[in-house]
Amino acid sequence: MTETTIGDHALHFYEDDTGLATTVATFLGPGFAGADAVISIGTRAHLSAIEQRLRSDGYDVDAARREGRYVSMDAERIIARLLRNGLPTRETFGDVVGQHIERLAETHHNVRAFGEIVSLLWRDGKRHAALRLEELWNESLGYHPLSLICGYAARIVGDETGAEPATIVTAHTRIIRSDA
């Protein structure tokens, strides 16, 4: 995997949970090793797998959480709070996610983040909501010392063609392959 820089908005289409956990842990790991803060937003199962992978790589996830450098959020539980009239707004994004980014950015050099809400929205047929959320993440990248990786289950995007899947790719600065 190439070096992550501030403003990086990486895309990872994952085939299986192990590949997702490995790729995300590799992306987030340097944040645990340094003085960076980390935000991880995923399903409970994926958060558990990512944290286990980080621990097996030697990172002290629990110490980072106690120090306030690590925030994890259950993506499935916060979707309802994020959507207003079916779409995320700047206000709801700020209330649900942005407040954590701002707080962490004030006290730490950089913030690394993983987000899976977009994949869940796409899976549920809420494609415009997923694309709007990508836009809001990009806005946040312009205001904070932040780098981000978004995970999409490859099976939910699959062989779709057209503007919407292409927009997923163009909303990101790069694609990370599982074998990276």
N, C-alpha and C positions, 0 to 999 in steps of 0.2 A: 504494500500500500504506500502511496506517495505521501510526502509530508503534508500535513494539514495546515492551512493558513487561516487567519482571521477572514471572515467573509465567505469561507468555503461552504457550499451547500451541496453536499454529495448525495447521490441517489444510489440505493442498493436494491436491486430486484433480487429477492432471495427465493431459493427453491425449497429450502427446508429450515427448520428451527435452529439446527446446529450451525448451518452456514450463517444465518442471521446473527446468532449469539457471538460467533467467532469474529465476524466482520465488525459488528458494533463494538465489541470489547477492544478490538485492535484500534478502532477510531477513538474511543473514549479513554483508553488506558493511559496515554500520556498526560491527560488531565489529572488523573489520580497520582501519577508519578511526580508531577510538578506542583505548582501552587495554583493551578487552574481549578475552576468549579465545573461541576458536571450536572446536567439535567438529563434524565432518562424518562421518556414517556412511551409506554408500551403496554401490551397486555400483561396481566400478572404472570402468565407462564413465560413470556419472553423476558420480562424484567428479571425473573428468577434465574433463567438460563444465562442471561448476560452477566448478572452479578456473580453467578457461580464461575463463569469463565474468567471474569476479572480476578476473582479470588484465586483461581488455579494459576493465573499468570502472576500472582504475587502482590496484587493491589489490595490495600486494606479498605474495602468498601464501607465497613461499619465505622471505622475511625473517620472517614471523610463525611459520612452522614452525621456523626456526632459533632464534628467541627463545623457543620453547616455548609460544607463544600459540595455535598451531593444531595440532590433532590430527585426522588423518583415519584412518578404519578401513573396511576392506572388509567390508560387511555380510554378504556371502555366506560369508566365511571365519569370521566370529565366531558365526554362528547356533548351531552345534553346541556351542560353549562356553557359550552363553547358556541353553540348554534343559536341564532336568533332568526326566526322566520326561515329556517332551513339552511342558513349560511353563517359562517363565523364572521364577526365584525371586528374592527379595530378595538372596540371597547371590550368585547367578550374575550378576545385574544389577550388583551392587556390584563384583564381581571384573572384569567385562568392560568396563563403561561407567562406573559410579559412581566408581571410583578416579580416572579422568581428570577427571570433573566436580569432585570434591573437591580434587584437586591444583590445578586451574586456578582454582577459586573462592577458594582460599587466597591466591593471588598476583595475582589480577586482579579488578577491580571487578565485572564481570558475565561470564557465559558464555552465548554463543549457540550453539544446536545444531540440526543437521539429522539426522533419523533416517528411514531407509528400511527397516529390518528388518521393521517391521510390515507393509509392503506385500508383502515376500517371503514372510512367514509366511502372509498371507492368500492369496496366489497359490498356495501349496503346500497349501491346504486346512487349515491350522493356525490356524483362526479364534480358538479359545479362547486360544492362545498369543499371537496378535496383540493381543487385547483385554487379556490379562494384562500384556503389555509396556506398553500404554498406561497401565494402572493404576500400574505401577512408575515410569514417567516422571512421572506426576502426583505420586506420592509424593516423588520427587526435586525436583520444582518447589517443593514445600513446605519443603524444607530448604536449598536453595541459591539464589544469585542467578542464576537460569537462565531463559532463554526458548528455546522449541523450536518447530520446524516439522517436521511429519511429512508425508512424501510417499506417497500411494497412487496407483498407476496406476488411472485411472478404468475402464479396460477389465476389470480383475480384480474390481471391485466391481459394475460394470455396472448392470444393472436389478434387482439383488437387492432383495428387500423383506424386512421382518421385523425382529426385535430386533437381530440382530448388526450389519447395516449402520447402523442407527440408533444403536447403541452407539458406533460409530466416531465419529460426529458429536458425540454428547454427551460423549465423553471429551476434547473439545477446547474451548478458549475462543472460537475463531472459525474461520471458513473463509476462506482466501485464494484468490481467483479468479486464473486465469492472466493476465487482463487488468488485474489490480490494479497 
